């Protein structure tokens, strides 16, 4: 299988699917099990990252640590602000869910 371009697939998920942004909303989504994938920027504070990862593991939700910082993740999503975490609820036409299988 060809390697998936993470940035391109994240943008496609934002454009064609259903995505929520922010640490608090991501945490709620993980607690109620509605998320299919959580993406965490690499500059999220360690304690917050560990908390989100543990919620993801408990709920058996895959997670991906984005290689860029929050500003870069916001730019990839086409938003004029930083994005620390985001949850993919519906991937739409993207193959973003395959990034955890690489």
Secondary structure, 3 states (H helix, E strand, C coil): CCCCCHHHHHHHHHHHCEEEECHHHHHHHHHHCCCCEEEEECCCCHHHHHHHHHHHHHCCCEEEEECCCHHHHHHHCCCCCCCCEEEEEECCCCCHHHHHHC
